[in-house]
Amino acid sequence: MVRDWLVQLLRRQDSPSFLHASDGRPVVFIYGMARLAPRHWQAILDNLEVIYRKHVHLVGDTTDPAYLPYEWGVHRYAVNDSISALQSWSRSTEITTRAPAVTGASSAPQVYVGTASPGYNDTLLRGAQNAIIDRSGGTRYNQTWEAAESGDPDWVVVTSWNEWFEGTSIEPGVGNGDLDLQQTAQQAAAFKSN
């Protein structure tokens, strides 16, 4: 099923909106990568290449060394921890993604993708069982950008554009206007200039 999803997704890889690495390969982010064993990812990638002639870079969300051969990079979807915990995770993940290339001449460093998010609140959908991370008038969003950048990421991604139900959206709306987009533009420009 996962292979089929990737095949469907990669049919859109020629779109100018599809993310590509500098080598031209399409990039796909995987949430819950460890739900499949490494051998399954090997089979999926082999199958994509042999049968469908499709090549893809996977950016997974696990730092388990068993997944290194299948993850071109590492990201994190949810950034609901404290800012200090996020900073620590960013720094340690950066080391984890780069260490194999330092210790083994045949290894290339993985891409480390930092994640920023404006806040989190999905109590309307799932009730009070999940955390509420207040946006604090944009402060939380800026802090998560800083935490993501503390790991010297290759890229920074945002969770999320329009997930209104979980309170992570940066799409303009009644509550915040276009504040989140203004912050995104400022933070992205600063990141690119570094």
Secondary structure, DSSP 8 states (H G I E B T S, - for coil): -HHHHHHHHHTTTTSTTS-B-TTS-BEEE-SSGGGS-HHHHHHHHHHHHHTS----EEEES---GGGTTT-SEE--S---S-HHHHHHHHHHHHHHHHHHHHH-TT----EEEEEE-S-B--HHHHGGGS--B--GGGHHHHHHHHHHHTT--SEEEES-SS-GGGT---S-BTTTBTHHHHHHHHHHHHHHH-
